Amino acid sequence: MAWLNLNSYERQEYVELRLNAPKAEKILLEFNPLKISDTPDWNPAWEEWHCYRNPLRIYQQDYEILVDYFNKIYPIKDTFDGTLEQEFSVCFDNWIGKNDWIKIIFEIEKDLNGVLDGERIFLTGFLEWLKEALKYSSIIVVEGNL
């Protein structure tokens, strides 16, 4: 099962992707699929994007590889509230919708054959996690703690 009960965020089992980031690294991005509701006028609570069983963590030295891909699709409209976001933020929440993730997937896959083996393995792991998560949600919230 992809989802935990709401308020069970302490039972999440984070997937950590690392290429060069040291084990002691504290600065990271967390990728949290949003549990979508069909309730009218729904305003998601924090628990609704912290109840996916296997969210993803990527640490600063490694997420810098991904930020270049994210920046290729910006500016974008926040997929939840429609506000225009000029750039990807490593400090705050980024609400990224499925159509924008598909653009990011395309950009990464386009470059896969031209990167070194270690980076290819890292990017492939990211793509596998992302494609699996998008089976369960159309929005993934990326939170940074810089």
C-alpha positions as CSV (number, residue, x, y, z in Angstrom):
1,M,0.0,0.0,0.0
2,A,1.4,3.4,-1.0
3,W,-0.4,5.5,1.7
4,L,-0.2,5.5,5.5
5,N,-3.1,6.7,7.6
6,L,-3.0,10.4,8.1
7,N,-1.0,11.4,11.2
8,S,1.3,8.3,10.7
9,Y,4.1,10.3,9.2
10,E,6.6,8.9,11.8
11,R,6.1,5.5,10.1
12,Q,7.3,6.8,6.7
13,E,10.3,4.9,5.3
14,Y,12.4,7.4,3.4
15,V,14.3,6.3,0.3
16,E,17.6,8.1,0.2
17,L,19.4,8.6,-3.0
18,R,23.1,9.4,-2.8
19,L,25.9,9.9,-5.3
20,N,28.5,12.2,-3.6
21,A,26.7,13.5,-0.6
22,P,28.4,12.7,2.7
23,K,26.5,10.7,5.3
24,A,26.6,13.6,7.7
25,E,24.9,16.0,5.3
26,K,21.8,17.7,6.9
27,I,20.7,20.0,4.0
28,L,18.2,18.1,1.8
29,L,15.2,18.0,-0.4
30,E,12.2,15.8,0.5
31,F,9.9,14.6,-2.2
32,N,6.4,14.0,-0.8
33,P,3.5,12.8,-3.0
34,L,0.3,14.5,-2.0
35,K,-2.7,12.3,-1.1
36,I,-5.3,13.7,-3.4
37,S,-8.9,14.3,-2.1
38,D,-12.1,14.9,-4.1
39,T,-13.6,16.9,-1.3
40,P,-15.0,20.3,-2.5
41,D,-12.8,23.3,-1.6
42,W,-10.2,21.0,-0.2
43,N,-7.2,22.6,1.3
44,P,-4.5,19.9,2.0
45,A,-3.1,19.6,5.4
46,W,0.6,18.9,6.1
47,E,-0.3,15.3,6.9
48,E,-1.7,14.8,3.4
49,W,1.7,15.3,1.9
50,H,3.5,13.4,4.6
51,C,1.6,10.1,4.4
52,Y,3.2,8.4,1.4
53,R,4.9,5.3,2.7
54,N,8.2,5.8,0.8
55,P,9.0,9.5,0.3
56,L,12.4,10.4,-1.2
57,R,15.3,12.4,0.3
58,I,18.2,13.8,-1.7
59,Y,21.0,15.7,0.0
60,Q,22.5,19.0,-1.1
61,Q,25.6,17.8,-2.9
62,D,23.5,15.5,-5.0
63,Y,20.3,17.5,-5.4
64,E,22.3,20.2,-7.2
65,I,22.3,17.8,-10.2
66,L,18.5,17.8,-10.2
67,V,18.0,21.5,-9.6
68,D,19.4,22.2,-13.1
69,Y,16.6,20.0,-14.5
70,F,13.9,21.7,-12.4
71,N,15.0,25.1,-13.5
72,K,14.5,24.1,-17.1
73,I,10.8,24.0,-16.6
74,Y,10.4,27.2,-14.6
75,P,8.6,29.5,-14.3
76,I,5.6,27.2,-13.6
77,K,2.2,27.6,-12.1
78,D,1.9,26.2,-8.6
79,T,-0.2,23.1,-9.4
80,F,-2.4,23.6,-6.3
81,D,-3.1,27.3,-6.1
82,G,-2.2,28.5,-9.5
83,T,0.3,31.2,-8.4
84,L,3.2,31.7,-10.8
85,E,6.5,30.4,-9.4
86,Q,9.5,32.0,-11.0
87,E,12.1,29.5,-9.8
88,F,12.6,26.3,-7.9
89,S,13.2,26.9,-4.2
90,V,15.6,24.8,-2.2
91,C,14.3,26.6,1.0
92,F,10.5,26.2,0.8
93,D,7.7,24.0,-0.6
94,N,7.4,23.5,-4.4
95,W,4.0,22.1,-5.5
96,I,4.8,20.4,-8.8
97,G,2.1,18.7,-10.9
98,K,2.3,15.6,-13.0
99,N,2.6,17.5,-16.3
100,D,5.6,19.4,-15.1
101,W,7.2,16.2,-13.7
102,I,6.7,14.6,-17.2
103,K,8.7,17.5,-18.6
104,I,11.5,17.0,-16.0
105,I,11.5,13.2,-16.8
106,F,11.9,14.0,-20.5
107,E,14.8,16.4,-19.9
108,I,16.6,13.8,-17.7
109,E,16.0,10.9,-20.0
110,K,17.3,13.0,-22.9
111,D,20.6,13.5,-21.1
112,L,21.1,10.0,-19.6
113,N,23.4,8.6,-22.3
114,G,25.8,11.6,-22.0
115,V,26.5,11.4,-18.2
116,L,29.0,9.4,-16.3
117,D,28.0,6.0,-14.9
118,G,27.6,7.1,-11.3
119,E,25.4,10.0,-12.2
120,R,23.4,7.8,-14.6
121,I,22.7,5.4,-11.8
122,F,21.7,8.3,-9.5
123,L,19.4,9.8,-12.2
124,T,17.9,6.4,-13.0
125,G,17.1,5.8,-9.4
126,F,15.4,9.2,-9.2
127,L,13.4,8.5,-12.3
128,E,12.3,5.1,-11.0
129,W,11.1,6.6,-7.7
130,L,9.4,9.5,-9.5
131,K,7.5,7.3,-12.0
132,E,6.3,5.0,-9.2
133,A,5.1,8.0,-7.1
134,L,3.3,9.5,-10.0
135,K,1.2,6.3,-10.2
136,Y,-0.4,7.4,-6.9
137,S,-0.5,11.1,-7.0
138,S,-0.6,13.9,-9.6
139,I,1.2,16.4,-7.2
140,I,4.6,15.9,-5.5
141,V,5.6,18.5,-3.0
142,V,9.3,19.1,-2.8
143,E,10.4,20.7,0.4
144,G,13.9,22.1,1.0
145,N,15.5,22.9,4.4
146,L,18.3,25.2,3.3
